[in-house]
């Protein structure tokens, strides 16, 4: 039994007419997101980064050389609002992790580029981040991981 089971049990007593199956699934996903977010944040903070800062830096890093993307491309890859992305870029620029550079293909626009400090910060954090993610799923068997991944992919496809 987990906390979601208790919630479901209470609803079944109070409103036996409700089908609370979806509430159980979505409640567990929400609670897992909260727990996992805390665990991820702790490791990233040890490297001087928030999860939102890491998200932008990692997106630039995995884009490959020259580690530059348009603000629109960053926006599409991180699933945040344009205002949120602008704020993140501003904060990372103040920290010296990114810089705005003129787009060589279109002088009317800018690209967001990793600085040397930004590259070093993401390189320092990404190994620990991946190791932490492995730790967080270590209690699942290989079969469980494959089944969960397939189910989540199927579920996510409805929204994307």
C-alpha positions as CSV (number, residue, x, y, z in Angstrom):
1,X,0.0,0.0,0.0
2,X,1.2,3.5,-0.8
3,X,-0.4,6.9,0.0
4,X,-2.3,6.9,-3.2
5,X,-4.0,3.6,-2.2
6,X,-5.2,5.4,1.0
7,X,-6.7,8.2,-1.1
8,X,-8.4,5.8,-3.4
9,X,-9.8,3.8,-0.5
10,X,-11.2,7.0,1.0
11,X,-12.9,7.9,-2.3
12,X,-14.3,4.4,-2.7
13,X,-15.9,4.7,0.8
14,X,-17.2,8.1,0.2
15,X,-18.1,7.9,-3.5
16,X,-18.3,4.2,-4.5
17,X,-20.0,5.3,-7.8
18,X,-16.7,6.9,-9.0
19,X,-14.2,5.0,-11.1
20,X,-10.9,6.1,-9.5
21,X,-8.5,4.0,-11.6
22,X,-7.2,7.0,-13.5
23,X,-6.8,8.9,-10.3
24,X,-4.5,6.1,-9.0
25,X,-2.3,6.1,-12.1
26,X,-2.1,9.9,-12.4
27,X,-1.7,10.3,-8.7
28,X,1.3,7.9,-8.6
29,X,2.8,9.7,-11.6
30,X,2.5,13.0,-9.9
31,X,4.0,11.8,-6.7
32,X,6.8,10.1,-8.5
33,X,7.5,13.3,-10.4
34,X,7.8,15.2,-7.1
35,X,10.1,12.6,-5.5
36,X,12.3,12.2,-8.6
37,X,12.5,16.0,-9.1
38,X,13.8,16.4,-5.5
39,X,16.4,13.7,-6.0
40,X,17.6,15.1,-9.3
41,X,17.7,18.7,-8.0
42,X,19.9,17.6,-5.0
43,X,22.6,16.2,-7.3
44,X,22.5,19.1,-9.7
45,X,22.8,21.6,-6.8
46,X,26.0,19.9,-5.8
47,X,27.3,21.1,-9.1
48,X,26.0,24.6,-8.7
49,X,23.1,24.2,-11.1
50,X,19.4,24.1,-10.8
51,X,17.4,21.6,-12.8
52,X,16.2,24.4,-15.1
53,X,19.7,25.7,-15.7
54,X,20.9,22.2,-16.3
55,X,18.1,21.6,-18.8
56,X,19.2,24.6,-21.0
57,X,22.9,23.8,-20.7
58,X,22.4,20.1,-21.4
59,X,20.2,20.9,-24.4
60,X,23.0,23.1,-25.9
61,X,25.7,20.5,-25.0
62,X,23.9,17.6,-26.7
63,X,23.2,19.7,-29.8
64,X,26.8,19.2,-30.7
65,X,29.5,21.6,-31.9
66,X,29.4,24.6,-32.0
67,X,26.9,24.2,-29.0
68,X,24.5,26.9,-30.3
69,X,20.8,27.0,-30.8
70,X,18.2,29.6,-31.6
71,X,16.0,30.6,-28.7
72,X,13.1,29.0,-30.6
73,X,14.9,25.7,-30.9
74,X,15.7,25.8,-27.2
75,X,12.1,26.5,-26.5
76,X,10.9,23.6,-28.5
77,X,13.3,21.2,-26.9
78,X,12.6,22.2,-23.3
79,X,8.8,22.6,-23.3
80,X,8.6,25.9,-21.3
81,X,7.0,29.2,-22.2
82,X,8.9,31.8,-24.1
83,X,9.0,34.1,-21.0
84,X,10.4,31.3,-18.9
85,X,13.0,30.6,-21.5
86,X,14.0,34.2,-21.8
87,X,14.4,34.4,-18.0
88,X,16.5,31.2,-18.0
89,X,18.8,32.5,-20.7
90,X,19.1,35.9,-18.9
91,X,20.1,34.1,-15.7
92,X,22.6,31.8,-17.4
93,X,24.1,34.7,-19.3
94,X,24.6,36.6,-16.0
95,X,26.3,33.5,-14.6
96,X,28.6,33.4,-17.6
97,X,27.3,30.0,-18.8
98,X,25.8,31.2,-22.1
99,X,26.1,34.1,-24.4
100,X,24.0,35.6,-27.2
101,X,25.8,35.7,-30.5
102,X,24.7,37.0,-33.8
103,X,23.4,34.3,-36.1
104,X,25.9,34.0,-39.0
105,X,23.1,32.9,-41.3
106,X,20.7,35.7,-40.4
107,X,22.1,38.8,-38.8
108,X,18.6,39.8,-37.6
109,X,18.6,37.0,-35.0
110,X,20.8,35.6,-32.3
111,X,21.8,32.2,-31.2
112,X,22.4,31.1,-27.6
113,X,25.8,29.6,-27.2
114,X,27.6,27.7,-24.4
115,X,30.6,29.6,-23.0
116,X,33.6,27.7,-21.8
117,X,32.3,28.0,-18.3
118,X,28.9,26.7,-19.3
119,X,30.5,23.8,-21.1
120,X,32.6,23.0,-18.0
121,X,29.6,23.2,-15.8
122,X,27.4,20.9,-17.8
123,X,30.3,18.4,-18.3
124,X,30.9,18.4,-14.6
125,X,27.2,17.7,-13.8
126,X,26.1,15.3,-16.5
127,X,28.0,12.3,-15.3
128,X,26.7,12.6,-11.8
129,X,23.2,13.3,-13.2
130,X,23.2,10.1,-15.3
131,X,24.6,8.0,-12.4
132,X,21.8,9.5,-10.2
133,X,19.1,8.5,-12.7
134,X,20.5,5.0,-12.8
135,X,20.4,4.9,-9.0
136,X,16.8,6.0,-9.0
137,X,15.6,3.1,-11.1
138,X,18.0,0.4,-9.7
139,X,15.2,-1.4,-7.9
140,X,13.5,-2.2,-11.2
141,X,14.4,-5.4,-13.1
142,X,15.5,-5.1,-16.7
143,X,12.1,-6.4,-17.7
144,X,10.3,-3.9,-15.5
145,X,12.4,-1.0,-17.0
146,X,11.6,-2.1,-20.5
147,X,7.8,-2.6,-19.8
148,X,7.6,0.8,-17.9
149,X,9.4,2.6,-20.7
150,X,7.1,1.1,-23.3
151,X,4.0,2.0,-21.4
152,X,5.2,5.6,-20.7
153,X,6.2,6.0,-24.4
154,X,2.7,4.9,-25.4
155,X,1.0,7.2,-22.9
156,X,3.2,10.2,-23.8
157,X,2.5,9.6,-27.5
158,X,-1.1,10.7,-26.9
159,X,0.1,14.2,-25.9
160,X,2.9,14.6,-28.4
